[in-house]
Amino acid sequence: MRLTLMAAAIMLVSVQANASIEQQLTQCAATADKLDRLICYDKLAESVKGVTPALASTQVAPATVATVVAPTAVAVAATAPQAAAANIVDDFGMEAKRVQENTVDKIYLEVQSITEDPYGAIKVTFTNGQVWKQTDGRKFSLKQGEKVYIEKAALGSFLMGTDNRNAKARVKRLN
């Protein structure tokens, strides 16, 4: 009986505290001056720090009861998010490096056939079956049997060129 009355009293106090905090937030938001508004929010944060330990103690009590009832389930549930969080933190900022580790930046191919569209762009079929088409308007000439390279360029594009000259053409893969 005492526990029920105590819990009800704590709930009543916390509801009133939340209502009071909401009113104070509304008052802070209504402040026109930026500096005064910031000071108001800082004061509100200071006052909430004093309230949270009381709220935390009310929230801890049900958790301890749950751990007594099912300690293995709580232990498993607690370690899984911590392990996932640790992996996320360890991998942060490394996504691009991991992608770069497993990629090839430049390939060499031999030209099997060349066709030209009405606009002068070439379509090159290589001996491995890949077909690449020129996407820029530059004049780029190739011969059948010539060895060319295709390399990665900026923003996911590709350049085709040969080692014996400095000219390159922007290309995209068709198949």
Phi, psi and omega in degrees: 000314179298319181297320179294316179295320180294318178296319179296319179296317179296318178298319179297317179295318182291324177294318178294322179295319178295320178297319179295318179296318179297320178295318180294322177298319179296319178295318179296318181295331181282347181292129185281318183285133183297316182294316178297321179296318178297317178298319179298314179296320178298317178297321179296319179296320177298318181289329179289328179301324179287334182276326186298324178300323179294319178291323181294323180293328178287329181279336181286326184301313178295328180293322179292325176295320180294324180290329178290321183290313184222079183292327183289321181295320180292320181296318179294317181294328181284324183281330182296311178295327179293320179293317179295319179295322179295319178294320180297316180294318180294327183272351185300127179084356183256001183300313182294322179293321179293323178293319181291331181295328186258020182240160176253134183267339185209134176234150177251133182224158177252133184286128176264312178210157182226131173234155182236135178275174183299341181267359178095358178282142183263152175238119188248129173255130182258167183294339178273001177097350179289145177237127181236144180238140178288135182249346177261171186267009181289154173278121180224115183254140178226161176239152177297136180088354180286145180266123180234165174239153173235126182234155177289142176236194183289148173058036175079013178265173183227148177240139176247136180202180177235158182286335185271000174215164187269351184286144177223154176233140177283131184226163172224151182275135180265326178225000000 
